[in-house]
Amino acid sequence: MTAKRRYQVFNHTDGIWASPTPMTREEAEAFVREFPKRYERQGFYLTASRERIRPEDVELELVRIDED
């Protein structure tokens, strides 16, 4: 039986994992698409260094997580 590929989303802007758990590629892509929408109401994303940036400027990357 082969393991399904799992992914997590890494936030390069803050140097942390943006997604709490591994997910499918489709789920991870949806997470990235939906991420900026979480901050639309306040109009900015507050970085770990306390800088306000546009939510769409947060650098996110899908990272393959190998699970055995």
C-alpha positions as CSV (number, residue, x, y, z in Angstrom):
1,M,0.0,0.0,0.0
2,T,1.4,3.4,-0.9
3,A,1.1,6.4,1.3
4,K,-0.8,9.4,0.0
5,R,1.3,12.5,-0.5
6,R,0.6,15.0,2.3
7,Y,1.4,18.7,2.4
8,Q,1.6,21.5,4.8
9,V,1.7,25.2,4.1
10,F,4.7,27.2,5.3
11,N,4.5,30.9,5.9
12,H,7.8,32.3,4.8
13,T,6.8,35.8,5.9
14,D,6.9,34.8,9.5
15,G,9.0,31.6,9.3
16,I,6.2,29.4,10.7
17,W,3.8,26.7,9.6
18,A,0.6,28.3,8.4
19,S,-1.4,25.0,8.4
20,P,-1.8,23.1,11.6
21,T,-1.7,19.6,10.1
22,P,-0.8,17.7,6.9
23,M,-3.4,17.7,4.2
24,T,-3.9,16.6,0.6
25,R,-2.5,18.8,-2.1
26,E,-6.0,20.0,-3.0
27,E,-6.7,20.9,0.6
28,A,-3.4,22.7,0.8
29,E,-4.1,24.7,-2.4
30,A,-7.5,25.7,-1.0
31,F,-5.9,26.8,2.2
32,V,-3.5,29.1,0.3
33,R,-6.4,30.5,-1.7
34,E,-8.5,31.1,1.4
35,F,-5.7,32.5,3.6
36,P,-6.0,36.2,2.5
37,K,-9.8,36.1,3.0
38,R,-9.2,35.7,6.8
39,Y,-7.8,39.2,6.9
40,E,-10.1,41.0,4.5
41,R,-12.2,42.6,7.2
42,Q,-9.3,44.1,9.1
43,G,-7.5,45.0,5.9
44,F,-4.1,43.8,6.8
45,Y,-2.0,40.9,8.0
46,L,0.1,41.6,11.1
47,T,3.5,39.9,10.7
48,A,5.5,38.5,13.6
49,S,7.7,41.6,13.5
50,R,4.5,43.7,13.9
51,E,4.5,45.0,10.3
52,R,1.1,45.5,8.6
53,I,1.1,44.0,5.1
54,R,-1.6,43.2,2.5
55,P,-2.9,39.7,3.2
56,E,-2.1,38.6,-0.4
57,D,1.6,39.6,0.2
58,V,2.1,36.8,2.8
59,E,4.6,34.4,1.2
60,L,3.1,30.9,1.4
61,E,4.5,27.6,0.1
62,L,3.2,24.1,-0.2
63,V,5.7,21.7,1.4
64,R,5.4,18.0,0.8
65,I,5.5,16.1,4.1
66,D,6.6,12.5,3.7
67,E,4.7,10.2,5.9
68,D,5.7,6.6,6.3
